[in-house]
Amino acid sequence: MSAIRPEQPKELFNGTNLDNWRTRDGNAAGWTVEDGIMTVKKGTGDVVTQETFRDAQIHIEFRLPDMPEATGQAKGNSGVYIQGRYEIQVLDSYGFNIPGKGDCGGVYDVHAPLLNACKPAMEWQSYDIVFRSPRFDQSGHEIHDHARITLIQNGIVIQNNVQVTGPTGGAMDHKLNDPGPLLLQDHGDLVSYRNIWAIELPPIGSDAYEPR
C-alpha cells in the first residue's frame, strides 16, 4: 500500500521510535516499534502525539491481528481519537453486511459507516480523515457549529461530512475550543500502525477560502 504524500505533511510517526508520542499522563510511550511499524503493547496505555491541531487532514494505516475465535468488540479493537476527543473505531469488521456505530470506520456510538470497506485481518488498511473542529461564537463559549468528519477507508468514502456533537467516551478532555493531539487506543489487542501524517488546514472563512 502506498499513498501520495503532499509536499509538507507533519510526520507524526518516523518509523524508528516513539519520541513524538507520550502516554495520556505525559510519560514515555510503551508500544513496540519494529520495521517502521508501531504496535500496541497490551497494558501500556494509549499513545498521544505531542503535536496538536484544529482543522486537519490525517492519514494513517493500520493492520489488525488475526483473532478467529474472538467476536464483536473483542476482535482487533483499537481506535483513532481525533484531537484526543472524537473516536473513529478500529476493529475487525470484515464481512459484515450492515456495519454499526461500533464497527470499523464508525464514528464511535454516533455514526455507522455508509458501507463496509474493510479488508481481512493482517492486511494493511488506510484511513484518510478530513476533520473540521467545532466553531464557536466570538465569546468562545457558545458552539456555532459542531465538529465534522469525513472518512475515506481504503479509498472509499464511508463518512461524509458527518456532524459530531460531542466527545466520545474515553476522550482526553472536553475543551472543544482548544487544539488537540492524535490519540491511538490501547484496547488490549495487538493492532499495528504505520505511515501516520497530518496536514493542518486553514479554517473555512479564512482568506484561503474567500472567492476572488
C-alpha positions in Angstrom: 0.0 0.0 0.0 1.3 3.4 -0.8 -0.2 6.9 -0.6 0.7 10.1 -2.5 2.0 12.4 0.2 1.6 16.1 0.0 4.7 18.3 -0.1 4.9 19.2 3.6 2.8 17.0 5.9 3.6 16.7 9.5 5.2 13.3 10.0 3.6 12.0 13.3 5.5 8.7 13.3 9.0 8.5 12.0 9.0 4.7 11.8 12.0 4.4 14.1 11.0 5.4 17.6 8.1 7.0 19.6 9.9 10.2 20.6 7.0 12.1 19.2 4.5 10.2 21.3 3.6 10.1 25.0 1.0 8.4 27.3 -2.0 10.3 28.4 -0.1 11.2 31.6 2.9 12.5 29.6 5.2 9.6 30.2 7.2 7.8 27.5 5.1 5.7 25.2 5.4 2.0 25.7 4.3 0.5 22.4 6.7 -1.6 20.3 8.4 -0.3 17.2 9.9 -2.6 14.5 10.4 -2.3 10.8 8.7 1.0 10.5 5.6 -0.2 12.4 4.3 0.7 15.8 2.2 -2.0 17.7 0.1 -1.9 20.8 1.8 -3.3 23.8 -1.0 -4.5 26.0 -1.4 -2.7 29.2 1.0 0.2 28.4 -1.9 2.5 27.7 -2.9 4.8 24.9 -0.3 6.8 22.9 -0.7 10.5 22.1 1.2 12.8 19.7 3.0 15.8 21.1 1.7 17.9 18.2 -1.8 19.3 18.4 -4.1 20.7 15.7 -7.5 22.2 14.9 -8.7 21.5 11.3 -6.6 18.8 9.7 -6.3 16.1 7.1 -4.9 12.9 8.6 -3.5 9.8 7.0 -3.0 6.6 9.0 -2.5 2.9 8.1 -3.4 0.1 10.4 -3.2 -3.7 10.5 -5.5 -5.9 12.7 -4.4 -9.1 14.3 -5.9 -12.4 13.2 -8.3 -13.4 16.0 -10.6 -16.1 14.5 -12.0 -17.1 17.9 -12.9 -13.6 19.0 -16.1 -11.8 18.3 -17.6 -8.3 18.5 -15.6 -5.7 20.3 -13.0 -8.2 21.4 -11.8 -8.7 17.8 -8.8 -6.5 17.0 -10.1 -3.4 18.8 -8.4 -0.1 18.9 -9.4 3.5 18.0 -8.1 6.7 16.4 -9.1 9.7 18.6 -9.0 13.0 16.6 -7.9 15.8 19.0 -7.9 13.2 21.7 -11.7 13.6 21.7 -13.5 12.1 18.7 -13.1 8.3 18.2 -13.0 6.6 14.8 -13.3 2.9 15.6 -10.6 0.4 14.5 -11.9 -3.2 14.6 -12.1 -6.4 12.6 -15.5 -6.0 11.0 -14.6 -7.7 7.7 -17.5 -9.3 6.0 -20.3 -7.6 7.9 -23.2 -6.7 5.6 -24.5 -3.8 7.6 -21.9 -2.3 9.9 -23.0 -0.4 13.0 -21.8 2.6 15.0 -19.3 0.4 16.9 -17.8 -1.3 13.8 -14.7 -0.4 11.9 -15.0 3.1 10.4 -17.7 4.1 12.7 -17.6 7.4 14.5 -18.0 5.5 17.7 -21.5 5.3 19.1 -22.6 8.2 16.8 -22.4 7.4 13.1 -22.2 4.0 11.4 -20.1 3.8 8.2 -22.0 4.2 5.0 -20.8 0.8 3.9 -18.3 -1.9 4.9 -14.9 -1.1 3.3 -12.8 -3.4 5.5 -10.1 -5.7 4.4 -9.4 -9.0 6.2 -7.2 -9.2 9.3 -3.5 -9.0 8.7 -3.9 -6.8 5.6 -2.9 -3.2 5.7 -5.8 -0.7 5.6 -5.9 3.1 5.4 -7.9 5.9 6.9 -7.8 9.4 5.3 -9.6 11.8 7.6 -10.7 15.4 7.0 -11.6 16.9 10.3 -13.2 20.3 10.9 -13.1 21.4 14.5 -16.1 23.0 16.3 -16.9 26.6 15.5 -17.6 29.0 18.4 -19.1 32.4 18.7 -16.9 35.5 19.3 -17.1 34.9 23.0 -15.6 31.5 22.6 -18.4 29.9 24.8 -21.3 29.0 22.5 -20.9 26.5 19.7 -21.9 27.9 16.4 -21.3 24.6 14.5 -20.2 21.2 15.8 -17.2 19.1 14.7 -17.4 17.5 11.3 -15.6 14.4 10.0 -15.2 12.9 6.5 -13.5 9.5 6.4 -12.2 7.6 3.5 -11.3 3.9 4.2 -9.2 2.1 1.7 -10.1 4.6 -0.9 -13.9 4.5 -0.2 -15.9 7.3 1.4 -17.6 5.9 4.5 -18.3 9.0 6.5 -19.4 12.1 4.5 -19.0 15.4 6.4 -20.9 14.0 9.4 -21.6 16.2 12.4 -20.3 15.1 15.8 -21.9 17.0 18.7 -19.5 16.0 21.5 -16.5 13.9 22.5 -16.5 10.1 22.6 -16.4 8.3 25.9 -12.8 8.0 27.0 -11.9 11.3 25.5 -8.9 13.1 27.0 -10.9 16.2 27.7 -13.9 18.3 26.7 -12.1 21.5 25.8 -13.7 21.7 22.4 -12.4 25.2 21.6 -8.7 24.0 22.0 -6.5 22.2 19.6 -5.8 18.6 20.5 -3.5 15.7 19.6 -3.9 12.4 17.8 -4.5 9.5 20.2 -4.2 5.8 19.4 -6.0 3.5 21.8 -4.7 0.5 23.6 -7.7 -1.7 23.9 -5.6 -4.8 24.7 -5.3 -6.2 21.1 -2.1 -6.2 19.1 -3.1 -3.6 16.4 -0.3 -2.1 14.4 0.0 1.3 12.8 2.4 3.0 10.3 2.7 5.9 7.9 1.0 8.5 10.0 0.9 12.1 8.9 -1.3 15.2 9.1 -1.7 18.5 7.3 -3.1 21.5 9.2 -5.9 23.0 7.2 -6.9 26.7 7.1 -10.2 27.3 8.8 -13.2 27.8 6.5 -13.7 31.5 6.2 -10.1 32.4 6.1 -8.5 34.3 3.2 -7.6 30.9 1.7 -11.2 30.1 1.1 -12.5 33.5 0.0 -13.6 33.7 -3.7 -11.6 36.1 -5.8 
